[in-house]
Amino acid sequence: MANNSNSLGNYIVDRTESLNDTSIQDYFIGTQHSHIERLLDSEQYILEGSRGIGKTMLMRSAEINASENFGKDSILAVWVNFEESLRIARIKIVDGSIDPFLQWTMGKILQEVLKKCISLRPTCADQLSSRLANIFNKPTNHKMEDSFRNYVNLLDEYIKVLERGDIEDSAKLNEQSPSVKLAEILDNPVSFKEFLLQLKEDFELERIVLLFDEAAHVFSHDQQEKFFTLFKSLRNPNIACKAAVYPGITNYGRYFEKGQDAKELRIDWNAKDINDINYIKSILQKRIVAFDNSYWSKLCKNDEVIQTICICSNGNPRFAFHIIDELDNSKVFTKSNIIYQDVIKAIRQVFENKWKDFTSLQSRLKKYESYIRESEIFVKQVIITNLRKWNENRRKQSKKLSIGFFIETNAYDSIPQIFDILAYHNIITIDYSKKSIGHNNYGFLISLNPSILFSNRIIIGVEEMDQVSIAIENNQAYYSTTPEISDLQKRVALEKECNCSNEKCDFSTNEEYNFCPKCGSKMKQEDEDVESLYNVLRSHDIDSLRLSVAIKERLKKKFSNIGEIYDAEIDEIRMNYIQDVRIVQVKNSVIEYMTG
C-alpha cells in the first residue's frame, strides 16, 4: 500500500544529486560494473553520455564502493560536483591577478578531498592539521581534530565568497583568501598536484581518484578549456581523474586531446536491446514498488504500457520518471486500468516540456543560438514529417520501417553543431561509425528519440520496433545537395567569437588572435560584452521552471524571478501548500534550470 505521508515524487526523485548514500545503494542497478571498476582504476577517463542517462549515479556508486573497500585497497575516491560554478562568472578577471575560476575549482576539489580523507582515516587528523596550519598560516590551540574542522571551514567560507561574487574583480581576491600560500596553491595546478601527492603519502593511499561531475556542462566555454587543462596537468600514476561530459558541445580546448590525454568511456543504450529495456524497467520497479505495489501492477497489467515507457526513456531513467509522474498528475493511477493512449498522451506532454528546455538553451549557449533554433525547426518540420510519410508508405508495401535517417559525412561536417546540440539534449542518437550509403558516399546513422517516434505515430506500437531496420535501403539519406540540408546550411552561421577592439576596424574571426592582424589592436572576445549566463538565467520568469501550475502561482506571490528562489533559504520558500517535500522539489527544479 502507498505510504500516505509521502508522495510518489519522493520515490522517483530524478536528481541523483538529491539522494543520500543509502538511497544511492538502494536504487543503483548493478548492470554496469565494468564502468565502476574503470572509474576507480588508475586511468584518466572521459565518461560521455547524454543528459540523465546515469553518469552521476555511476560516479556516486563508484565513490561509495571505494569507501566501503577503503580498508582493503586504500583508494580515495572523491566525487566533486561543480553545479554552482555559474555563480563565479560575475567576477571580472584582471590581468596578472589570481584566477577566480581556478581558485574556486581547486578549492572545491581540495575541500572534498580533505573531508573524505578524515572520514576514512581520522587517525591522520593530527598530521594533516599540522600541514594545514602551515598553509593557512593560522595555528590554533584547539585539539587537532577541531583544528582540522576549522581549516575546512575557512576554505568553505572562501569558496562561498567566490560563489557570492561580491568582489568587483579578481585583483581583490588576495584580500579575501585565508592565506597567501593557499591562494598560490589554488592558482597553480603544479603546486596543487604536489599538495595532493603529499596527501597520498601522508595518508598511505594507493591512489586518489577524482570524479568530476557537471564540469563540462555548467562551465562556460572558456572555463571548460581551463578545466581540461587542469584535468591534464593533474595526470599522475597516483592521481586518476574522471570527468562526466555530454556528447557534442564540450570544449576541450587547445591543450587537451580525447583518446590521448584521457580514454573515452561511453554510456550507450539501444531501444531494441531487451537487456537495455529491462535495465530501465528494473529501475522503475525498485522505486515504484517501494511507494505502492498497486501502481506497479497497473503499469505491468498491459505489457505494452510498461514496454513503451521503458523504450521511450531512451536510456534516460529521469525521463521515464517524468512520464510516470505525468501519469500520476493526470490521475491515471486512480483508474482500474491504464489505457495505452493515456501513456502516449503523457509521453507527448513530457517531451513537449523537453522541447521547452531545449529552446531555453538559446539563453545558455549563446554561441550556438542560431543552431539551437534551426535544429528544432529541422526536426519538427523536416525530419518528423518526412519520416512519418516514409513509414506510412513502407507499411503499405509490407517493408521494413525506419526510426531515423543517414546524413552524408560532408553534409554533417558542414553543420555538425546542428546534430551535436540535438545529441546533447538526447533528441537524437548519432552512430559515428561511417557506413556506405551508395555511389561512393558515406554517412552516419542518426536515430530519433523513441518518444518522438511514438508520440508522432512514426512508430505505432511496441511490436513495430521488431520491423525496424538500419540498412541504407530501408532508410532515408540526406546529402549536401538535398534541398533541406542546403537551405539549413544557408540559414545558420556560427557567431563570430573574436572582434577587433578598435571601433574603426571591422576585422572579426573565429580563429585565435591576441592582436588584430589588420590594425594591430587587441582582439576582444565576444563574451566580454555579453551579460553573464548566471545573471541571464536568474532573471528568467518562474514559469520557466518544471513545476506544476499551482506551485508556480504560489511562488509568484513571494518571488519575482528564478534568481530570488535560487538564493532563498528553505524556510523562506515555505508557505501554504509548499512544505518540506515540495520545497525540495522547488529547489531541485531551480538548480536543474540554472545548471541545465
C-alpha positions as CSV (number, residue, x, y, z in Angstrom):
1,M,0.0,0.0,0.0
2,A,1.0,3.6,-0.5
3,N,2.8,5.5,2.2
4,N,0.3,8.3,2.7
5,S,2.9,10.5,4.4
6,N,4.9,10.7,1.2
7,S,4.2,11.3,-2.5
8,L,5.2,9.3,-5.5
9,G,7.7,12.1,-6.2
10,N,9.7,11.1,-3.1
11,Y,10.4,7.7,-4.6
12,I,11.0,8.7,-8.2
13,V,13.1,11.8,-7.3
14,D,15.1,12.2,-10.5
15,R,18.1,14.2,-9.4
16,T,20.8,11.8,-8.2
17,E,22.5,14.8,-6.5
18,S,19.4,14.8,-4.2
19,L,19.9,11.2,-3.0
20,N,22.0,10.3,0.1
21,D,24.5,7.4,0.1
22,T,21.9,4.9,1.4
23,S,19.4,5.8,-1.4
24,I,22.2,5.5,-4.0
25,Q,23.0,2.0,-2.8
26,D,19.3,1.1,-2.7
27,Y,18.4,2.5,-6.1
28,F,21.6,1.6,-8.1
29,I,21.0,-1.2,-10.6
30,G,24.3,-3.0,-11.0
31,T,24.4,-3.8,-14.7
32,Q,27.5,-1.7,-15.5
33,H,30.1,-3.0,-13.0
34,S,32.8,-2.6,-15.6
35,H,32.2,1.1,-15.7
36,I,32.5,1.3,-11.9
37,E,35.8,-0.6,-12.0
38,R,37.2,1.7,-14.6
39,L,36.0,4.8,-12.7
40,L,38.3,3.5,-9.8
41,D,41.3,2.4,-11.8
42,S,44.5,4.5,-12.5
43,E,43.5,5.6,-16.0
44,Q,42.2,9.1,-17.0
45,Y,38.6,8.8,-18.4
46,I,36.0,10.9,-20.1
47,L,32.6,9.5,-19.2
48,E,30.4,10.5,-22.0
49,G,26.6,10.2,-22.2
50,S,23.5,12.3,-22.8
51,R,21.6,14.1,-20.1
52,G,20.0,12.0,-17.4
53,I,21.4,8.7,-18.7
54,G,23.1,7.8,-15.4
55,K,26.6,9.4,-15.3
56,T,26.1,10.9,-11.8
57,M,24.7,7.6,-10.4
58,L,27.7,5.7,-11.7
59,M,30.1,8.2,-10.2
60,R,28.3,8.3,-6.8
61,S,28.2,4.5,-6.8
62,A,31.9,4.3,-7.6
63,E,32.7,6.6,-4.7
64,I,30.6,4.6,-2.2
65,N,32.2,1.4,-3.5
66,A,35.7,2.8,-2.9
67,S,34.7,4.0,0.6
68,E,33.4,0.6,1.6
69,N,36.6,-1.1,0.4
70,F,39.0,1.5,1.7
71,G,40.3,-0.8,4.4
72,K,41.4,-3.3,1.7
73,D,42.9,-1.1,-1.1
74,S,43.1,2.5,0.2
75,I,41.7,4.0,-2.9
76,L,40.5,7.5,-2.0
77,A,37.6,8.2,-4.5
78,V,36.2,11.7,-4.2
79,W,33.0,12.9,-6.1
80,V,33.1,16.6,-6.9
81,N,30.1,18.4,-8.2
82,F,30.5,21.8,-9.9
83,E,26.9,22.8,-10.4
84,E,27.5,26.1,-8.5
85,S,30.1,27.3,-10.9
86,L,27.8,29.8,-12.7
87,R,28.0,32.0,-9.7
88,I,31.6,32.8,-10.1
89,A,31.1,34.1,-13.7
90,R,30.3,37.5,-12.1
91,I,33.9,38.3,-11.0
92,K,35.8,40.2,-13.6
93,I,39.3,38.8,-14.3
94,V,42.1,41.4,-14.2
95,D,45.3,40.5,-16.0
96,G,48.1,39.4,-13.6
97,S,45.8,38.6,-10.7
98,I,44.8,35.2,-9.4
99,D,42.1,33.4,-11.4
100,P,38.8,33.1,-9.5
101,F,37.8,30.1,-11.6
102,L,40.9,28.1,-10.7
103,Q,40.7,29.3,-7.1
104,W,37.1,28.0,-6.9
105,T,37.6,24.8,-8.9
106,M,40.7,23.6,-7.0
107,G,39.2,24.9,-3.7
108,K,36.2,22.7,-4.3
109,I,38.4,19.7,-5.1
110,L,40.6,20.3,-2.0
111,Q,37.6,20.8,0.3
112,E,36.1,17.4,-0.8
113,V,39.4,15.6,-0.7
114,L,40.1,16.8,2.9
115,K,36.7,15.8,4.2
116,K,36.9,12.4,2.6
117,C,40.4,11.9,4.0
118,I,39.3,12.5,7.5
119,S,36.1,10.5,7.2
120,L,38.0,7.4,6.1
121,R,41.3,7.7,8.1
122,P,40.7,10.0,11.1
123,T,43.9,8.8,12.8
124,C,45.8,11.1,10.4
125,A,44.0,14.2,11.6
126,D,47.0,15.4,13.6
127,Q,49.4,15.2,10.8
128,L,47.0,16.8,8.3
129,S,46.2,19.6,10.7
130,S,49.9,20.4,11.1
131,R,50.3,20.8,7.4
132,L,47.1,22.9,7.1
133,A,48.3,25.2,9.9
134,N,51.4,25.9,7.7
135,I,49.3,26.5,4.6
136,F,46.7,28.7,6.3
137,N,49.3,30.4,8.5
138,K,46.7,30.2,11.3
139,P,47.8,27.8,14.0
140,T,45.2,27.2,16.7
141,N,45.3,25.9,20.2
142,H,42.4,23.6,19.7
143,K,42.6,19.8,19.5
144,M,44.0,18.7,16.2
145,E,40.6,17.3,15.0
146,D,38.9,20.5,15.9
147,S,41.7,22.4,14.1
148,F,41.2,20.4,11.0
149,R,37.5,21.3,11.0
150,N,38.4,24.9,11.5
151,Y,40.6,24.9,8.4
152,V,38.0,23.2,6.3
153,N,35.5,25.8,7.4
154,L,37.9,28.6,6.4
155,L,38.2,27.0,3.0
156,D,34.4,26.7,2.8
157,E,34.0,30.4,3.6
158,Y,36.5,31.3,0.8
159,I,34.6,29.2,-1.7
160,K,31.3,30.9,-0.7
161,V,32.9,34.3,-1.1
162,L,33.8,33.3,-4.7
163,E,30.3,32.0,-5.3
164,R,28.6,35.1,-4.0
165,G,30.6,37.2,-6.4
166,D,30.5,40.2,-4.1
167,I,34.1,41.1,-5.3
168,E,34.4,43.7,-8.0
169,D,37.3,42.0,-9.7
170,S,39.9,39.2,-9.3
171,A,42.6,41.7,-8.0
172,K,40.6,41.9,-4.8
173,L,40.7,38.2,-4.2
174,N,44.0,38.3,-2.3
175,E,42.2,40.3,0.4
176,Q,39.6,37.5,0.7
177,S,41.9,34.4,0.7
178,P,42.5,32.8,4.1
179,S,46.3,32.9,3.3
180,V,48.7,33.9,0.5
181,K,50.1,30.4,0.5
182,L,46.6,28.8,0.0
183,A,45.9,31.3,-2.9
184,E,49.2,30.3,-4.5
185,I,48.3,26.6,-4.3
186,L,44.9,27.1,-5.7
187,D,46.2,29.2,-8.6
188,N,48.9,26.8,-9.7
189,P,48.0,23.3,-11.0
190,V,51.6,22.1,-10.4
191,S,51.6,23.2,-6.7
192,F,48.1,21.8,-6.3
193,K,49.2,18.4,-7.7
194,E,52.2,18.4,-5.4
195,F,49.9,19.0,-2.4
196,L,47.6,16.1,-3.5
197,L,50.6,13.8,-3.9
198,Q,51.8,14.7,-0.5
199,L,48.4,13.9,0.9
200,K,48.6,10.5,-0.8
201,E,51.9,9.8,1.0
202,D,50.7,11.2,4.4
203,F,47.5,9.0,4.3
204,E,49.3,6.0,2.8
205,L,46.8,5.9,-0.1
206,E,47.1,3.6,-3.1
207,R,45.9,6.5,-5.3
208,I,43.5,9.4,-5.3
209,V,40.6,9.2,-7.8
210,L,38.8,12.4,-8.6
211,L,35.3,12.0,-10.0
212,F,34.3,15.3,-11.6
213,D,30.6,15.8,-12.2
214,E,28.8,18.6,-14.1
215,A,32.1,20.0,-15.2
216,A,31.9,20.1,-18.9
217,H,28.3,21.3,-19.0
218,V,27.8,24.1,-16.4
219,F,31.2,25.6,-17.1
220,S,31.3,28.4,-19.7
221,H,33.2,27.9,-23.0
222,D,36.4,29.4,-21.6
223,Q,36.0,27.7,-18.2
224,Q,35.8,24.3,-19.9
225,E,39.2,24.9,-21.6
226,K,40.7,25.9,-18.3
227,F,39.2,22.9,-16.6
228,F,40.5,20.3,-19.1
229,T,43.9,22.0,-19.0
230,L,43.8,21.4,-15.2
231,F,42.5,17.9,-15.8
232,K,45.5,17.1,-18.0
233,S,48.0,18.7,-15.6
234,L,46.9,16.5,-12.7
235,R,47.7,13.4,-14.6
236,N,50.0,11.2,-12.5
237,P,50.2,7.4,-11.7
238,N,48.9,8.2,-8.2
239,I,46.1,10.6,-9.3
240,A,43.3,9.5,-11.6
241,C,40.8,12.0,-13.0
242,K,37.5,11.1,-14.4
243,A,35.1,13.7,-15.9
244,A,31.4,13.3,-16.9
245,V,30.7,15.1,-20.2
246,Y,27.9,15.4,-22.7
247,P,28.4,14.5,-26.4
248,G,28.9,17.2,-28.9
249,I,29.2,20.5,-27.1
250,T,32.1,20.1,-24.7
251,N,35.1,22.4,-25.4
252,Y,38.3,20.5,-24.5
253,G,40.5,23.4,-25.6
254,R,43.8,23.5,-27.5
255,Y,45.8,21.5,-25.0
256,F,43.6,18.5,-24.4
257,E,43.1,15.6,-26.8
258,K,40.5,12.9,-26.2
259,G,41.9,9.4,-26.5
260,Q,45.4,10.8,-25.8
261,D,45.0,12.7,-22.6
262,A,42.0,10.6,-21.4
263,K,40.3,7.5,-22.7
264,E,36.7,7.7,-23.7
265,L,34.1,5.7,-21.8
266,R,30.6,5.9,-23.3
267,I,27.2,5.1,-21.8
268,D,25.3,3.7,-24.7
269,W,21.7,2.5,-24.9
270,N,19.7,0.7,-27.6
271,A,15.9,0.9,-27.8
272,K,15.8,-2.6,-29.5
273,D,18.0,-4.3,-26.9
274,I,15.9,-6.2,-24.4
275,N,18.6,-6.0,-21.8
276,D,18.7,-2.2,-22.0
277,I,14.9,-2.0,-21.8
278,N,14.9,-4.3,-18.8
279,Y,17.5,-2.1,-17.1
280,I,15.1,0.8,-17.2
281,K,12.3,-1.4,-16.1
282,S,14.3,-2.6,-13.1
283,I,15.0,1.0,-12.0
284,L,11.3,1.9,-12.3
285,Q,10.2,-1.2,-10.4
286,K,12.5,-0.8,-7.5
287,R,11.3,2.8,-6.8
288,I,7.6,2.5,-7.6
289,V,7.1,-0.8,-5.7
290,A,8.7,0.9,-2.7
291,F,5.9,3.5,-2.9
292,D,2.9,1.4,-3.9
293,N,2.9,-2.0,-5.4
294,S,-0.5,-1.4,-6.9
295,Y,1.0,1.3,-9.1
296,W,3.5,-1.2,-10.5
297,S,0.8,-3.8,-11.0
298,K,-1.2,-1.4,-13.1
299,L,1.8,-0.4,-15.2
300,C,2.5,-4.0,-15.9
301,K,-1.0,-5.2,-16.5
302,N,-0.7,-4.4,-20.1
303,D,2.9,-5.3,-21.2
304,E,2.8,-2.7,-24.0
305,V,2.3,0.1,-21.4
306,I,5.5,-0.6,-19.4
307,Q,7.5,-1.6,-22.5
308,T,6.5,1.7,-24.2
309,I,7.6,3.8,-21.2
310,C,10.9,2.0,-21.0
311,I,11.6,2.3,-24.7
312,C,10.6,6.0,-24.7
313,S,13.1,6.7,-21.9
314,N,15.8,6.3,-24.5
315,G,18.1,5.1,-21.7
316,N,17.3,8.1,-19.5
317,P,15.8,7.0,-16.2
318,R,15.0,10.6,-15.4
319,F,12.8,10.9,-18.5
320,A,10.9,7.6,-17.5
321,F,10.3,9.1,-14.1
322,H,8.8,12.2,-15.7
323,I,6.4,10.0,-17.7
324,I,5.3,8.2,-14.6
325,D,4.9,11.5,-12.8
326,E,2.7,12.9,-15.6
327,L,0.5,9.8,-15.4
328,D,0.1,10.3,-11.7
329,N,-0.7,14.0,-12.1
330,S,-3.3,13.1,-14.7
331,K,-4.9,10.8,-12.1
332,V,-4.3,7.7,-14.4
333,F,-3.5,5.5,-11.4
334,T,-7.0,6.1,-9.9
335,K,-8.4,4.1,-12.8
336,S,-8.6,0.3,-12.8
337,N,-6.6,0.0,-16.0
338,I,-4.1,2.3,-17.7
339,I,-5.2,2.9,-21.3
340,Y,-2.4,2.9,-23.8
341,Q,-3.5,6.2,-25.2
342,D,-3.0,7.8,-21.8
343,V,0.6,6.7,-21.9
344,I,1.1,8.2,-25.4
345,K,-0.5,11.4,-24.2
346,A,1.8,11.6,-21.1
347,I,4.9,10.9,-23.3
348,R,3.8,13.7,-25.7
349,Q,3.4,16.1,-22.8
350,V,6.7,15.3,-21.2
351,F,8.5,15.6,-24.5
352,E,6.9,18.9,-25.1
353,N,8.4,20.1,-21.9
354,K,11.7,18.7,-23.1
355,W,11.4,20.9,-26.2
356,K,10.8,23.9,-23.9
357,D,14.0,23.1,-22.1
358,F,15.8,22.8,-25.5
359,T,14.6,26.2,-26.5
360,S,15.9,27.7,-23.3
361,L,19.4,26.5,-24.3
362,Q,19.5,29.6,-26.5
363,S,20.0,31.6,-23.3
364,R,22.7,29.3,-22.0
365,L,24.7,28.6,-25.2
366,K,24.7,32.0,-27.0
367,K,27.4,30.8,-29.3
368,Y,25.0,28.2,-30.7
369,E,21.8,30.2,-30.6
370,S,21.1,30.0,-34.3
371,Y,21.9,26.3,-34.4
372,I,19.5,25.6,-31.5
373,R,16.7,27.5,-33.1
374,E,17.2,25.9,-36.5
375,S,17.8,22.4,-35.3
376,E,14.4,22.4,-33.6
377,I,12.7,23.6,-36.8
378,F,14.7,21.0,-38.8
379,V,13.5,18.1,-36.6
380,K,9.9,19.2,-36.3
381,Q,9.2,20.4,-39.8
382,V,11.5,18.2,-41.9
383,I,12.6,15.0,-40.2
384,I,9.4,14.1,-38.4
385,T,7.2,14.9,-41.4
386,N,9.4,13.0,-43.9
387,L,9.9,10.0,-41.6
388,R,6.2,9.7,-40.8
389,K,5.4,9.7,-44.6
390,W,8.3,7.3,-45.2
391,N,7.0,4.7,-42.7
392,E,3.4,5.1,-43.9
393,N,4.5,4.1,-47.4
394,R,6.7,1.3,-46.1
395,R,3.7,-0.2,-44.2
396,K,1.6,-0.3,-47.3
397,Q,4.3,-2.2,-49.1
398,S,5.0,-4.5,-46.0
399,K,8.6,-3.3,-45.9
400,K,11.0,-2.6,-43.0
401,L,10.5,0.6,-41.1
402,S,12.8,3.4,-40.1
403,I,13.5,5.2,-36.9
404,G,16.0,7.8,-38.2
405,F,18.0,8.7,-41.3
406,F,21.5,8.8,-42.7
407,I,23.4,12.0,-43.1
408,E,26.2,12.2,-45.6
409,T,29.6,12.9,-43.9
410,N,30.2,16.0,-45.9
411,A,26.7,17.3,-45.0
412,Y,27.3,16.5,-41.4
413,D,30.7,18.2,-41.4
414,S,29.2,21.4,-42.8
415,I,26.8,21.8,-39.8
416,P,28.0,19.5,-37.0
417,Q,26.6,21.9,-34.4
418,I,23.1,21.1,-35.5
419,F,23.4,17.4,-34.8
420,D,25.7,17.7,-31.8
421,I,23.3,20.0,-29.9
422,L,20.4,17.6,-30.6
423,A,22.5,14.7,-29.4
424,Y,23.4,16.6,-26.2
425,H,19.8,17.1,-25.4
426,N,19.0,13.4,-26.1
427,I,16.7,14.2,-29.0
428,I,18.8,12.2,-31.4
429,T,21.5,9.5,-31.2
430,I,24.4,9.5,-33.6
431,D,26.3,6.4,-34.7
432,Y,29.7,7.9,-35.7
433,S,30.9,4.7,-37.5
434,K,30.9,5.6,-41.2
435,K,28.6,3.4,-43.4
436,S,28.4,3.2,-47.1
437,I,25.3,4.9,-48.5
438,G,26.0,4.2,-52.1
439,H,27.7,6.0,-55.1
440,N,31.0,6.2,-53.1
441,N,29.3,8.2,-50.4
442,Y,29.5,7.5,-46.7
443,G,27.2,8.7,-43.9
444,F,26.4,8.5,-40.2
445,L,23.2,6.8,-38.9
446,I,21.1,9.1,-36.8
447,S,18.2,7.7,-34.7
448,L,15.4,9.8,-33.2
449,N,14.4,9.6,-29.6
450,P,11.7,6.9,-29.3
451,S,9.4,9.4,-27.6
452,I,9.3,11.4,-30.8
453,L,8.6,8.2,-32.8
454,F,5.7,7.0,-30.6
455,S,4.1,10.4,-29.9
456,N,4.1,11.4,-33.6
457,R,2.9,8.0,-34.8
458,I,6.1,7.3,-36.8
459,I,6.1,4.0,-34.9
460,I,2.7,2.6,-33.9
461,G,3.0,0.3,-31.0
462,V,5.9,-1.7,-29.5
463,E,5.6,-4.6,-31.9
464,E,6.7,-2.3,-34.8
465,M,10.1,-2.0,-33.2
466,D,10.7,-5.5,-34.5
467,Q,10.1,-4.3,-38.0
468,V,12.8,-1.6,-37.8
469,S,15.9,-1.8,-40.0
470,I,19.1,0.3,-40.1
471,A,20.1,-0.9,-43.6
472,I,20.6,2.0,-46.0
473,E,17.9,0.7,-48.4
474,N,15.3,0.9,-45.6
475,N,16.2,4.5,-44.5
476,Q,16.2,8.0,-46.0
477,A,19.5,9.7,-46.7
478,Y,20.3,13.4,-46.7
479,Y,23.2,14.9,-48.6
480,S,24.8,18.3,-49.0
481,T,22.8,18.7,-52.2
482,T,19.5,17.8,-50.5
483,P,17.3,21.0,-50.5
484,E,16.5,20.8,-46.8
485,I,20.2,20.5,-46.0
486,S,21.5,23.2,-48.3
487,D,18.7,25.5,-47.1
488,L,19.7,24.8,-43.5
489,Q,23.4,25.5,-44.2
490,K,22.5,28.9,-45.6
491,R,20.3,29.8,-42.5
492,V,22.9,29.0,-39.8
493,A,26.2,30.6,-39.1
494,L,28.4,30.4,-36.0
495,E,28.5,33.7,-34.3
496,K,31.9,35.4,-34.6
497,E,33.9,34.7,-31.4
498,C,36.5,37.4,-31.7
499,N,36.4,41.1,-32.9
500,C,38.9,43.9,-33.1
501,S,38.7,46.2,-30.1
502,N,39.3,49.2,-32.5
503,E,35.8,50.6,-33.3
504,K,37.2,51.8,-36.6
505,C,38.3,48.3,-37.7
506,D,35.8,45.8,-39.0
507,F,38.0,42.6,-38.5
508,S,36.4,39.6,-36.9
509,T,37.3,35.9,-36.9
510,N,36.6,32.5,-35.4
511,E,40.4,31.9,-35.1
512,E,42.7,32.6,-32.2
513,Y,44.4,36.0,-32.3
514,N,45.6,38.2,-29.5
515,F,46.1,41.2,-31.7
516,C,44.3,42.2,-34.9
517,P,46.3,41.3,-38.0
518,K,44.6,44.2,-39.8
519,C,45.3,47.1,-37.5
520,G,47.3,45.7,-34.6
521,S,44.8,46.5,-31.9
522,K,43.9,44.0,-29.1
523,M,41.3,41.4,-30.1
524,K,38.1,41.2,-28.0
525,Q,36.3,38.0,-27.1
526,E,32.6,38.2,-27.7
527,D,31.9,37.2,-24.1
528,E,33.5,40.4,-22.8
529,D,30.4,42.4,-23.7
530,V,27.8,39.7,-23.0
531,E,25.9,39.7,-19.7
532,S,27.0,36.6,-17.7
533,L,24.9,33.5,-18.1
534,Y,24.4,33.4,-14.4
535,N,22.6,36.8,-14.5
536,V,20.6,35.9,-17.6
537,L,19.2,32.7,-16.1
538,R,18.5,34.4,-12.7
539,S,16.3,37.0,-14.4
540,H,14.1,34.4,-16.1
541,D,10.4,34.1,-15.2
542,I,9.2,31.5,-12.7
543,D,7.0,30.0,-15.4
544,S,10.2,28.6,-16.9
545,L,10.6,26.1,-14.1
546,R,9.4,22.5,-14.5
547,L,6.8,22.6,-11.7
548,S,3.0,22.4,-11.6
549,V,1.0,25.5,-12.4
550,A,-0.3,25.5,-8.8
551,I,3.2,25.6,-7.3
552,K,4.4,28.3,-9.7
553,E,1.4,30.5,-9.0
554,R,2.1,30.3,-5.2
555,L,5.8,31.1,-5.7
556,K,5.0,34.2,-7.8
557,K,3.2,35.7,-4.7
558,K,6.6,35.8,-2.9
559,F,9.3,35.7,-5.6
560,S,9.6,37.7,-8.9
561,N,12.2,35.6,-10.7
562,I,14.2,32.4,-10.6
563,G,17.2,34.1,-9.1
564,E,15.3,35.1,-5.9
565,I,14.3,31.4,-5.4
566,Y,17.8,30.3,-6.1
567,D,19.1,32.5,-3.3
568,A,16.3,31.8,-0.8
569,E,16.8,29.7,2.3
570,I,14.5,26.7,2.9
571,D,12.3,28.5,5.4
572,E,11.9,31.5,3.0
573,I,10.2,29.2,0.4
574,R,7.9,27.6,3.0
575,M,4.3,28.6,2.6
576,N,0.8,27.1,2.3
577,Y,0.8,24.1,0.0
578,I,4.6,24.2,-0.2
579,Q,6.1,22.4,2.7
580,D,9.1,20.0,3.2
581,V,8.6,17.7,0.2
582,R,7.6,20.5,-2.2
583,I,10.3,22.8,-1.0
584,V,12.9,20.2,-2.0
585,Q,11.1,19.8,-5.4
586,V,11.2,23.6,-5.9
587,K,14.9,23.8,-5.0
588,N,15.8,20.9,-7.3
589,S,13.8,22.4,-10.1
590,V,15.6,25.8,-9.8
591,I,19.1,24.1,-9.6
592,E,18.2,21.9,-12.6
593,Y,17.2,25.1,-14.5
594,M,20.3,27.0,-13.6
595,T,22.7,24.2,-14.4
596,G,20.9,22.9,-17.4
